[in-house]
Amino acid sequence: MPPHQARSVFPTSPGNGSLSFLGITTQGAHIARVVVTLGNATLDPDDVTQGGTADVVVPDNVIHGEPQAIP
């Protein structure tokens, strides 16, 4: 895969009713796109909080650096 299409996956540890954190820093890398996958279902009556099997994630306090133009 060409460098401009490189792909990395950063899984996090699941937690039941707890907080999770994933932090990534780079030295000189140019990141143009980020895709975040949150759980495997939407919030509904079948999610694990209601005794179902669907795993859900609700993001809060997403922090990122300011975008900078690539020279």
C-alpha positions in Angstrom: 0.0 0.0 0.0 1.5 3.4 -0.9 2.5 5.6 2.1 -0.3 8.1 1.4 -2.8 5.2 1.8 -1.3 3.6 4.9 -3.7 2.2 7.4 -3.3 1.5 11.1 -5.8 0.0 13.5 -5.6 0.8 17.2 -8.0 -1.4 19.2 -8.8 -0.5 22.8 -9.6 -2.8 25.7 -13.3 -3.3 26.3 -14.7 -2.3 29.6 -18.1 -3.0 31.2 -19.4 0.2 32.7 -15.9 1.7 32.8 -13.9 4.3 31.0 -11.4 3.6 28.2 -8.7 5.8 26.7 -6.7 5.6 23.5 -3.9 8.1 22.9 -1.8 8.3 19.8 1.1 10.7 19.1 3.2 11.0 16.0 6.5 12.6 15.1 6.2 14.3 11.8 3.5 12.0 10.4 0.7 13.6 8.3 -2.7 12.3 9.3 -5.4 13.3 6.8 -8.3 11.1 7.9 -9.4 9.2 11.0 -12.3 6.7 11.2 -13.6 5.8 14.6 -15.7 2.6 15.0 -17.8 2.6 18.1 -19.1 -0.8 19.2 -21.1 -3.1 17.0 -24.6 -1.6 17.3 -26.6 1.5 18.1 -28.2 2.4 21.4 -31.5 0.5 21.6 -33.5 -1.9 23.9 -31.3 -4.8 22.8 -27.9 -3.3 24.0 -26.0 -4.8 26.9 -27.1 -2.0 29.2 -30.6 -3.5 28.9 -29.5 -7.2 29.2 -29.1 -7.7 25.4 -26.1 -8.8 23.5 -25.3 -5.7 21.4 -22.1 -3.9 22.4 -22.3 -0.2 22.3 -19.9 2.7 22.8 -20.8 6.3 23.6 -18.0 8.8 23.0 -17.4 11.8 25.2 -14.7 14.4 25.4 -12.9 13.7 22.1 -9.7 15.7 22.1 -7.5 16.3 19.0 -4.8 18.6 17.9 -5.5 21.6 15.6 -5.3 20.7 11.9 -2.3 22.2 10.1 -1.8 22.8 6.4 0.6 20.4 4.7 3.2 22.6 2.9 
